[in-house]
Amino acid sequence: MPSVRVFPEVPWQRCQFHFARNISGKSPKKYQAGIRAELQEMWNCETIEDARKKRDEIIADYRRRC
């Protein structure tokens, strides 16, 4: 069974699989695999600062493309 962490003080939690599926499902087909891969990189960041930086890069990159 995969390791699951729960953060009771957080008002909203979403599993990474369903979050990625929802985000990529709203994206053009040609970008879906790339978005899922970049989200995985974001989730694997060592610090929250690094993750936020990666998030901002993903958003900027796909805004330029679309």
N, CA, C and O atoms as a CHARMM CRD file, in Angstrom:
* protein
*
  264
    1    1 MET  N      0.84800  -1.17000   0.00000 PROA 1      0.00000
    2    1 MET  CA     0.00000   0.00000   0.00000 PROA 1      0.00000
    3    1 MET  C      0.89800   1.23900   0.00000 PROA 1      0.00000
    4    1 MET  O      1.86700   1.29500   0.75800 PROA 1      0.00000
    5    2 PRO  N      0.59200   2.22800  -0.83500 PROA 2      0.00000
    6    2 PRO  CA     1.42900   3.43300  -0.89100 PROA 2      0.00000
    7    2 PRO  C      1.33300   4.23500   0.40200 PROA 2      0.00000
    8    2 PRO  O      0.34100   4.18200   1.12900 PROA 2      0.00000
    9    3 SER  N      2.38000   4.96300   0.65000 PROA 3      0.00000
   10    3 SER  CA     2.40300   5.83700   1.82100 PROA 3      0.00000
   11    3 SER  C      1.50400   7.03600   1.57600 PROA 3      0.00000
   12    3 SER  O      1.59600   7.68900   0.53600 PROA 3      0.00000
   13    4 VAL  N      0.64300   7.32100   2.52800 PROA 4      0.00000
   14    4 VAL  CA    -0.28400   8.44200   2.40100 PROA 4      0.00000
   15    4 VAL  C     -0.09500   9.34300   3.61100 PROA 4      0.00000
   16    4 VAL  O     -0.08400   8.88200   4.75200 PROA 4      0.00000
   17    5 ARG  N      0.05300  10.63600   3.34100 PROA 5      0.00000
   18    5 ARG  CA     0.16200  11.59400   4.43500 PROA 5      0.00000
   19    5 ARG  C     -1.10300  12.43000   4.45000 PROA 5      0.00000
   20    5 ARG  O     -1.63900  12.79500   3.40400 PROA 5      0.00000
   21    6 VAL  N     -1.56600  12.72300   5.64200 PROA 6      0.00000
   22    6 VAL  CA    -2.76000  13.53600   5.81400 PROA 6      0.00000
   23    6 VAL  C     -2.36300  14.76800   6.61000 PROA 6      0.00000
   24    6 VAL  O     -1.64700  14.68300   7.60800 PROA 6      0.00000
   25    7 PHE  N     -2.83600  15.89700   6.15200 PROA 7      0.00000
   26    7 PHE  CA    -2.54700  17.16000   6.80500 PROA 7      0.00000
   27    7 PHE  C     -3.86700  17.74000   7.30800 PROA 7      0.00000
   28    7 PHE  O     -4.56600  18.42200   6.55900 PROA 7      0.00000
   29    8 PRO  N     -4.21600  17.47600   8.57000 PROA 8      0.00000
   30    8 PRO  CA    -5.53600  17.87000   9.07000 PROA 8      0.00000
   31    8 PRO  C     -5.78300  19.37600   9.09100 PROA 8      0.00000
   32    8 PRO  O     -6.94000  19.79800   9.10200 PROA 8      0.00000
   33    9 GLU  N     -4.75400  20.18500   9.09800 PROA 9      0.00000
   34    9 GLU  CA    -4.92300  21.63800   9.13100 PROA 9      0.00000
   35    9 GLU  C     -5.16000  22.23300   7.74400 PROA 9      0.00000
   36    9 GLU  O     -5.47500  23.41600   7.61900 PROA 9      0.00000
   37   10 VAL  N     -5.00900  21.41700   6.71200 PROA 10     0.00000
   38   10 VAL  CA    -5.17600  21.89900   5.33700 PROA 10     0.00000
   39   10 VAL  C     -6.64500  21.75300   4.95300 PROA 10     0.00000
   40   10 VAL  O     -7.22300  20.68000   5.12500 PROA 10     0.00000
   41   11 PRO  N     -7.26000  22.82400   4.43400 PROA 11     0.00000
   42   11 PRO  CA    -8.68800  22.75700   4.13100 PROA 11     0.00000
   43   11 PRO  C     -9.03100  21.90800   2.90900 PROA 11     0.00000
   44   11 PRO  O    -10.18000  21.49400   2.75500 PROA 11     0.00000
   45   12 TRP  N     -8.05000  21.64000   2.03300 PROA 12     0.00000
   46   12 TRP  CA    -8.32900  20.90500   0.80400 PROA 12     0.00000
   47   12 TRP  C     -7.16700  19.97400   0.49400 PROA 12     0.00000
   48   12 TRP  O     -6.01400  20.40300   0.45600 PROA 12     0.00000
   49   13 GLN  N     -7.47000  18.70400   0.27300 PROA 13     0.00000
   50   13 GLN  CA    -6.44800  17.74000  -0.09900 PROA 13     0.00000
   51   13 GLN  C     -6.91400  16.98900  -1.33700 PROA 13     0.00000
   52   13 GLN  O     -8.09900  16.69400  -1.49400 PROA 13     0.00000
   53   14 ARG  N     -5.98500  16.69300  -2.19100 PROA 14     0.00000
   54   14 ARG  CA    -6.31600  15.98400  -3.42300 PROA 14     0.00000
   55   14 ARG  C     -5.16500  15.02900  -3.72400 PROA 14     0.00000
   56   14 ARG  O     -4.00200  15.41400  -3.60700 PROA 14     0.00000
   57   15 CYS  N     -5.46500  13.81300  -4.10100 PROA 15     0.00000
   58   15 CYS  CA    -4.38000  12.90300  -4.43300 PROA 15     0.00000
   59   15 CYS  C     -3.72100  13.37700  -5.73000 PROA 15     0.00000
   60   15 CYS  O     -4.37300  13.93700  -6.61100 PROA 15     0.00000
   61   16 GLN  N     -2.43500  13.14200  -5.81900 PROA 16     0.00000
   62   16 GLN  CA    -1.66900  13.63300  -6.96100 PROA 16     0.00000
   63   16 GLN  C     -2.14300  13.02500  -8.27200 PROA 16     0.00000
   64   16 GLN  O     -2.16600  13.71100  -9.29500 PROA 16     0.00000
   65   17 PHE  N     -2.51700  11.77200  -8.26100 PROA 17     0.00000
   66   17 PHE  CA    -2.96800  11.11800  -9.49100 PROA 17     0.00000
   67   17 PHE  C     -4.19900  11.82800 -10.05300 PROA 17     0.00000
   68   17 PHE  O     -4.23200  12.17400 -11.23400 PROA 17     0.00000
   69   18 HSD  N     -5.20000  12.04200  -9.21700 PROA 18     0.00000
   70   18 HSD  CA    -6.43200  12.66400  -9.70300 PROA 18     0.00000
   71   18 HSD  C     -6.23000  14.14000 -10.03800 PROA 18     0.00000
   72   18 HSD  O     -6.84800  14.65400 -10.97000 PROA 18     0.00000
   73   19 PHE  N     -5.38000  14.81400  -9.29400 PROA 19     0.00000
   74   19 PHE  CA    -5.07400  16.20600  -9.61600 PROA 19     0.00000
   75   19 PHE  C     -4.44000  16.28500 -11.00400 PROA 19     0.00000
   76   19 PHE  O     -4.85500  17.09500 -11.83200 PROA 19     0.00000
   77   20 ALA  N     -3.42700  15.43900 -11.26000 PROA 20     0.00000
   78   20 ALA  CA    -2.74500  15.43400 -12.55400 PROA 20     0.00000
   79   20 ALA  C     -3.71100  15.05100 -13.67300 PROA 20     0.00000
   80   20 ALA  O     -3.66900  15.63200 -14.75700 PROA 20     0.00000
   81   21 ARG  N     -4.56800  14.08700 -13.41500 PROA 21     0.00000
   82   21 ARG  CA    -5.53600  13.66700 -14.42200 PROA 21     0.00000
   83   21 ARG  C     -6.50100  14.80400 -14.75800 PROA 21     0.00000
   84   21 ARG  O     -6.82200  15.02500 -15.92600 PROA 21     0.00000
   85   22 ASN  N     -6.95600  15.51400 -13.74600 PROA 22     0.00000
   86   22 ASN  CA    -7.88200  16.62200 -13.98500 PROA 22     0.00000
   87   22 ASN  C     -7.20900  17.75700 -14.75200 PROA 22     0.00000
   88   22 ASN  O     -7.79500  18.31600 -15.67900 PROA 22     0.00000
   89   23 ILE  N     -5.98900  18.09500 -14.36800 PROA 23     0.00000
   90   23 ILE  CA    -5.26200  19.17500 -15.04500 PROA 23     0.00000
   91   23 ILE  C     -4.96500  18.78800 -16.49500 PROA 23     0.00000
   92   23 ILE  O     -5.22600  19.56800 -17.41100 PROA 23     0.00000
   93   24 SER  N     -4.42600  17.60300 -16.70200 PROA 24     0.00000
   94   24 SER  CA    -4.06900  17.21000 -18.06600 PROA 24     0.00000
   95   24 SER  C     -5.31600  17.01100 -18.92200 PROA 24     0.00000
   96   24 SER  O     -5.27500  17.23200 -20.13200 PROA 24     0.00000
   97   25 GLY  N     -6.41300  16.60100 -18.31500 PROA 25     0.00000
   98   25 GLY  CA    -7.65500  16.41700 -19.05800 PROA 25     0.00000
   99   25 GLY  C     -8.21400  17.71600 -19.61900 PROA 25     0.00000
  100   25 GLY  O     -8.96200  17.69900 -20.59700 PROA 25     0.00000
  101   26 LYS  N     -7.86000  18.83100 -19.01500 PROA 26     0.00000
  102   26 LYS  CA    -8.30600  20.14400 -19.49300 PROA 26     0.00000
  103   26 LYS  C     -7.32800  20.74700 -20.50500 PROA 26     0.00000
  104   26 LYS  O     -7.56400  21.83100 -21.03800 PROA 26     0.00000
  105   27 SER  N     -6.24200  20.04200 -20.75800 PROA 27     0.00000
  106   27 SER  CA    -5.19400  20.53800 -21.64000 PROA 27     0.00000
  107   27 SER  C     -5.31400  19.91500 -23.02600 PROA 27     0.00000
  108   27 SER  O     -5.90100  18.84300 -23.17400 PROA 27     0.00000
  109   28 PRO  N     -4.76100  20.58000 -24.04300 PROA 28     0.00000
  110   28 PRO  CA    -4.73200  19.96000 -25.37600 PROA 28     0.00000
  111   28 PRO  C     -3.98600  18.62800 -25.33600 PROA 28     0.00000
  112   28 PRO  O     -2.99800  18.49300 -24.61300 PROA 28     0.00000
  113   29 LYS  N     -4.44200  17.66300 -26.09100 PROA 29     0.00000
  114   29 LYS  CA    -3.85500  16.31500 -26.09300 PROA 29     0.00000
  115   29 LYS  C     -2.34200  16.31800 -26.23700 PROA 29     0.00000
  116   29 LYS  O     -1.65100  15.54900 -25.56900 PROA 29     0.00000
  117   30 LYS  N     -1.82500  17.17800 -27.10200 PROA 30     0.00000
  118   30 LYS  CA    -0.38900  17.15900 -27.37800 PROA 30     0.00000
  119   30 LYS  C      0.44900  17.58100 -26.16900 PROA 30     0.00000
  120   30 LYS  O      1.65600  17.34000 -26.15500 PROA 30     0.00000
  121   31 TYR  N     -0.15900  18.20400 -25.15500 PROA 31     0.00000
  122   31 TYR  CA     0.57600  18.65600 -23.97300 PROA 31     0.00000
  123   31 TYR  C      0.35000  17.77300 -22.75000 PROA 31     0.00000
  124   31 TYR  O      1.03200  17.94900 -21.74100 PROA 31     0.00000
  125   32 GLN  N     -0.56600  16.85000 -22.81000 PROA 32     0.00000
  126   32 GLN  CA    -0.96500  16.10700 -21.61600 PROA 32     0.00000
  127   32 GLN  C      0.16600  15.31800 -20.96500 PROA 32     0.00000
  128   32 GLN  O      0.34300  15.39700 -19.74900 PROA 32     0.00000
  129   33 ALA  N      0.91900  14.57500 -21.72800 PROA 33     0.00000
  130   33 ALA  CA     2.00800  13.77500 -21.15300 PROA 33     0.00000
  131   33 ALA  C      3.06900  14.68200 -20.53500 PROA 33     0.00000
  132   33 ALA  O      3.59400  14.38600 -19.46200 PROA 33     0.00000
  133   34 GLY  N      3.38100  15.77400 -21.20400 PROA 34     0.00000
  134   34 GLY  CA     4.37200  16.70700 -20.67900 PROA 34     0.00000
  135   34 GLY  C      3.93200  17.35700 -19.38400 PROA 34     0.00000
  136   34 GLY  O      4.73000  17.52400 -18.46100 PROA 34     0.00000
  137   35 ILE  N      2.67300  17.72000 -19.31400 PROA 35     0.00000
  138   35 ILE  CA     2.14900  18.33700 -18.09000 PROA 35     0.00000
  139   35 ILE  C      2.21100  17.35000 -16.93300 PROA 35     0.00000
  140   35 ILE  O      2.62300  17.70800 -15.82900 PROA 35     0.00000
  141   36 ARG  N      1.80500  16.11700 -17.17800 PROA 36     0.00000
  142   36 ARG  CA     1.86800  15.11600 -16.10000 PROA 36     0.00000
  143   36 ARG  C      3.30100  14.90500 -15.62500 PROA 36     0.00000
  144   36 ARG  O      3.54100  14.78000 -14.42400 PROA 36     0.00000
  145   37 ALA  N      4.24900  14.86300 -16.54800 PROA 37     0.00000
  146   37 ALA  CA     5.66000  14.68000 -16.17300 PROA 37     0.00000
  147   37 ALA  C      6.16800  15.87200 -15.36700 PROA 37     0.00000
  148   37 ALA  O      6.88800  15.69700 -14.38400 PROA 37     0.00000
  149   38 GLU  N      5.79700  17.08200 -15.78000 PROA 38     0.00000
  150   38 GLU  CA     6.25300  18.26300 -15.05600 PROA 38     0.00000
  151   38 GLU  C      5.60500  18.37100 -13.68000 PROA 38     0.00000
  152   38 GLU  O      6.24300  18.82700 -12.73100 PROA 38     0.00000
  153   39 LEU  N      4.35400  17.96100 -13.56200 PROA 39     0.00000
  154   39 LEU  CA     3.72400  17.94400 -12.24400 PROA 39     0.00000
  155   39 LEU  C      4.44600  16.96500 -11.32400 PROA 39     0.00000
  156   39 LEU  O      4.63400  17.24800 -10.14100 PROA 39     0.00000
  157   40 GLN  N      4.84800  15.82300 -11.85900 PROA 40     0.00000
  158   40 GLN  CA     5.59500  14.84900 -11.05700 PROA 40     0.00000
  159   40 GLN  C      6.91200  15.44900 -10.56900 PROA 40     0.00000
  160   40 GLN  O      7.30000  15.25800  -9.41600 PROA 40     0.00000
  161   41 GLU  N      7.59400  16.17200 -11.45100 PROA 41     0.00000
  162   41 GLU  CA     8.82800  16.84800 -11.04300 PROA 41     0.00000
  163   41 GLU  C      8.55100  17.84200  -9.92100 PROA 41     0.00000
  164   41 GLU  O      9.32600  17.94600  -8.97000 PROA 41     0.00000
  165   42 MET  N      7.44800  18.56700 -10.03600 PROA 42     0.00000
  166   42 MET  CA     7.09100  19.54000  -9.01000 PROA 42     0.00000
  167   42 MET  C      6.86900  18.83200  -7.67200 PROA 42     0.00000
  168   42 MET  O      7.35900  19.29100  -6.64100 PROA 42     0.00000
  169   43 TRP  N      6.14000  17.72800  -7.68400 PROA 43     0.00000
  170   43 TRP  CA     5.86300  17.00800  -6.44100 PROA 43     0.00000
  171   43 TRP  C      7.11700  16.38700  -5.83700 PROA 43     0.00000
  172   43 TRP  O      7.16300  16.13600  -4.63300 PROA 43     0.00000
  173   44 ASN  N      8.11400  16.14100  -6.64400 PROA 44     0.00000
  174   44 ASN  CA     9.34900  15.53900  -6.14800 PROA 44     0.00000
  175   44 ASN  C     10.37500  16.56200  -5.66900 PROA 44     0.00000
  176   44 ASN  O     11.46900  16.18300  -5.25300 PROA 44     0.00000
  177   45 CYS  N     10.04600  17.83100  -5.71800 PROA 45     0.00000
  178   45 CYS  CA    10.97900  18.86200  -5.24400 PROA 45     0.00000
  179   45 CYS  C     11.27600  18.67600  -3.76000 PROA 45     0.00000
  180   45 CYS  O     10.43000  18.21500  -2.99300 PROA 45     0.00000
  181   46 GLU  N     12.47400  19.03900  -3.37800 PROA 46     0.00000
  182   46 GLU  CA    12.91000  18.86600  -1.98500 PROA 46     0.00000
  183   46 GLU  C     12.26100  19.85600  -1.03200 PROA 46     0.00000
  184   46 GLU  O     12.00500  19.52200   0.12500 PROA 46     0.00000
  185   47 THR  N     11.99300  21.06100  -1.49600 PROA 47     0.00000
  186   47 THR  CA    11.44000  22.08500  -0.61300 PROA 47     0.00000
  187   47 THR  C     10.18300  22.68900  -1.22600 PROA 47     0.00000
  188   47 THR  O      9.95400  22.58700  -2.43200 PROA 47     0.00000
  189   48 ILE  N      9.38300  23.30900  -0.39100 PROA 48     0.00000
  190   48 ILE  CA     8.17200  23.96500  -0.88200 PROA 48     0.00000
  191   48 ILE  C      8.53500  25.13500  -1.79200 PROA 48     0.00000
  192   48 ILE  O      7.81600  25.42500  -2.74800 PROA 48     0.00000
  193   49 GLU  N      9.62900  25.79500  -1.50200 PROA 49     0.00000
  194   49 GLU  CA    10.06900  26.91000  -2.35400 PROA 49     0.00000
  195   49 GLU  C     10.40700  26.42000  -3.75400 PROA 49     0.00000
  196   49 GLU  O     10.03400  27.04400  -4.74800 PROA 49     0.00000
  197   50 ASP  N     11.11800  25.29500  -3.82400 PROA 50     0.00000
  198   50 ASP  CA    11.45200  24.71100  -5.13000 PROA 50     0.00000
  199   50 ASP  C     10.18300  24.27300  -5.87300 PROA 50     0.00000
  200   50 ASP  O     10.07300  24.44700  -7.08700 PROA 50     0.00000
  201   51 ALA  N      9.23800  23.71000  -5.13500 PROA 51     0.00000
  202   51 ALA  CA     7.99100  23.25800  -5.75000 PROA 51     0.00000
  203   51 ALA  C      7.20000  24.44700  -6.28900 PROA 51     0.00000
  204   51 ALA  O      6.63100  24.37000  -7.37800 PROA 51     0.00000
  205   52 ARG  N      7.16000  25.52800  -5.54500 PROA 52     0.00000
  206   52 ARG  CA     6.44200  26.71200  -6.01600 PROA 52     0.00000
  207   52 ARG  C      7.11500  27.32800  -7.23300 PROA 52     0.00000
  208   52 ARG  O      6.44400  27.81400  -8.14300 PROA 52     0.00000
  209   53 LYS  N      8.44400  27.30500  -7.24700 PROA 53     0.00000
  210   53 LYS  CA     9.17500  27.81200  -8.40700 PROA 53     0.00000
  211   53 LYS  C      8.85800  26.95800  -9.63700 PROA 53     0.00000
  212   53 LYS  O      8.61700  27.48900 -10.72100 PROA 53     0.00000
  213   54 LYS  N      8.86000  25.64600  -9.46700 PROA 54     0.00000
  214   54 LYS  CA     8.53100  24.73400 -10.56800 PROA 54     0.00000
  215   54 LYS  C      7.09400  24.95800 -11.03100 PROA 54     0.00000
  216   54 LYS  O      6.82400  24.96400 -12.23200 PROA 54     0.00000
  217   55 ARG  N      6.17700  25.14200 -10.09500 PROA 55     0.00000
  218   55 ARG  CA     4.78100  25.43000 -10.44400 PROA 55     0.00000
  219   55 ARG  C      4.68300  26.67300 -11.32000 PROA 55     0.00000
  220   55 ARG  O      3.98700  26.68100 -12.33500 PROA 55     0.00000
  221   56 ASP  N      5.39000  27.72100 -10.91100 PROA 56     0.00000
  222   56 ASP  CA     5.35400  28.96500 -11.68000 PROA 56     0.00000
  223   56 ASP  C      5.94500  28.77800 -13.07300 PROA 56     0.00000
  224   56 ASP  O      5.45500  29.35900 -14.04100 PROA 56     0.00000
  225   57 GLU  N      7.00000  27.96500 -13.17700 PROA 57     0.00000
  226   57 GLU  CA     7.60500  27.68100 -14.47600 PROA 57     0.00000
  227   57 GLU  C      6.63300  26.91300 -15.38000 PROA 57     0.00000
  228   57 GLU  O      6.52300  27.19900 -16.57200 PROA 57     0.00000
  229   58 ILE  N      5.93900  25.94800 -14.80300 PROA 58     0.00000
  230   58 ILE  CA     4.96500  25.16300 -15.57600 PROA 58     0.00000
  231   58 ILE  C      3.86800  26.07900 -16.10700 PROA 58     0.00000
  232   58 ILE  O      3.51300  26.02000 -17.28400 PROA 58     0.00000
  233   59 ILE  N      3.34100  26.92000 -15.23500 PROA 59     0.00000
  234   59 ILE  CA     2.25800  27.82300 -15.64300 PROA 59     0.00000
  235   59 ILE  C      2.72400  28.75800 -16.74100 PROA 59     0.00000
  236   59 ILE  O      2.03100  28.93200 -17.74300 PROA 59     0.00000
  237   60 ALA  N      3.89900  29.36600 -16.56300 PROA 60     0.00000
  238   60 ALA  CA     4.41800  30.30600 -17.56700 PROA 60     0.00000
  239   60 ALA  C      4.66800  29.59900 -18.89000 PROA 60     0.00000
  240   60 ALA  O      4.34300  30.13200 -19.95100 PROA 60     0.00000
  241   61 ASP  N      5.24100  28.41200 -18.83700 PROA 61     0.00000
  242   61 ASP  CA     5.54500  27.65300 -20.04600 PROA 61     0.00000
  243   61 ASP  C      4.28100  27.34200 -20.85100 PROA 61     0.00000
  244   61 ASP  O      4.25100  27.55600 -22.06300 PROA 61     0.00000
  245   62 TYR  N      3.26400  26.85000 -20.19800 PROA 62     0.00000
  246   62 TYR  CA     2.04800  26.46000 -20.92100 PROA 62     0.00000
  247   62 TYR  C      1.19000  27.66000 -21.30000 PROA 62     0.00000
  248   62 TYR  O      0.42000  27.58400 -22.25700 PROA 62     0.00000
  249   63 ARG  N      1.30500  28.74300 -20.58300 PROA 63     0.00000
  250   63 ARG  CA     0.60100  29.96800 -21.01900 PROA 63     0.00000
  251   63 ARG  C      1.17300  30.46200 -22.33400 PROA 63     0.00000
  252   63 ARG  O      0.43800  30.92500 -23.20600 PROA 63     0.00000
  253   64 ARG  N      2.49900  30.36100 -22.47600 PROA 64     0.00000
  254   64 ARG  CA     3.13300  30.76500 -23.73500 PROA 64     0.00000
  255   64 ARG  C      2.71900  29.85300 -24.88400 PROA 64     0.00000
  256   64 ARG  O      2.51600  30.31200 -26.00800 PROA 64     0.00000
  257   65 ARG  N      2.59900  28.58300 -24.60100 PROA 65     0.00000
  258   65 ARG  CA     2.28400  27.60700 -25.65000 PROA 65     0.00000
  259   65 ARG  C      0.83200  27.69800 -26.12100 PROA 65     0.00000
  260   65 ARG  O      0.54700  27.50500 -27.30200 PROA 65     0.00000
  261   66 CYS  N     -0.06700  27.98600 -25.21100 PROA 66     0.00000
  262   66 CYS  CA    -1.50500  27.92100 -25.55200 PROA 66     0.00000
  263   66 CYS  C     -2.05900  29.22300 -25.91500 PROA 66     0.00000
  264   66 CYS  O     -3.24600  29.32500 -26.22300 PROA 66     0.00000
